[in-house]
């Protein structure tokens, strides 16, 4: 995922489903210089993970 799109999703007022290698996650912070993000799995909200942006994918709503 591109850093700009990740930022848009993070600041969006609508819920956009995002997966990290197939697992649903919530975007908490984007680090465009390192091409990483801080996310947490939706089923473990207290478990922050630092991941590569290229492992993130937006769910296709259709």
Secondary structure as UniProt FT lines:
FT   HELIX           3..11
FT   STRAND          18..20
FT   TURN            21..22
FT   STRAND          23..31
FT   TURN            32..35
FT   STRAND          36..41
FT   TURN            42..43
FT   TURN            45..46
FT   STRAND          48..52
FT   HELIX           53..55
FT   STRAND          56..58
//
